[in-house]
């Protein structure tokens, strides 16, 4: 049987929990720095797409992620799934 050259899709799930419980950290650019560092790491590993989920009851986080370039893919119950393609 000949070797198949079909394109493979690899999915890797990394969970990062980041919560700003304290008013001092909200708006401090900590989350922006975390997202930027994550994207640099993923890009260095040649990972071109990533996604995350956020509760629909958190409009501030949704707006933040949209500003960071993520777009809403779909919603399931109270959870919104967002995605971003990383370009070098």
N, C-alpha and C positions, 0 to 999 in steps of 0.2 A: 504494500500500500504506500503511495507517495506521501511525502511530508506535506502537511497542510500549512499554507501561508496566510490563513485568515487572521484578521486583526483581533488582538486581544484587548479587553478592557479590564483594568485592574482597579479595584476599589479598596481604599485603605481608610479606616475610620480612626480618627484621633479625637479624643474628647478633651476639651479645654474648658474648664469652668472659670468664669470671670464675673464676679458680682461686685457692684459698687454699692455697698451698704451704707457707707459713710458719705455724708454730703460733701466732705472735703475732697474726696476722690472724684466725684462727679464733675465732669467738665475740665478735669486736670490734664487731659491728653494721655492718661494712662492706658485707656482702652485703645486709642488710636495707635499708640506705640506698640501695644501687644499685637494688634492686627497687622501692622506693618512688618513687625519682626516675623510673625507667622508666615506672611506672604513671601518674605525673603527666603525663609527656610524652605518652604514648599517649592519655590522657584529654583533654588539651588539643587533640589532633589528631582527636578524636572517634572514636578506635579503641576499641571496646568489649570486645574479646576478644583475648587473646594466649596463646601457648603456648610450651613449652620441652621440651627432652628432657634426660634424665639417665640415667646407667648404673644398672642394677639392683644393681650392686655398691657403690653409694654410699648406704646407708640414711640416713646423717646428712643428706645433701643432700635426699633425698626427704622426710624429716620436716620439714626447714626449709621447703621449698616448700609442703608441706601447711599448716604454720603460717601461711604468707603467703597462704593462701586458694586455692592451686592444687589441682586434683583430677586424679587419674590418669584419662586417657582410654583408653589402651590400651598394650600392650607388644608390641614387635616384637624378637625375639631378646633381646639384653641391654639394649635401650634402652626406657626408659619415657617415654611422651609425656604431658605434663601441660598443663592448660588452666585459665584463669581468666577470668571475665567481670568487667569493671571497671564499677562503678557510681559515679556522681557523688554 
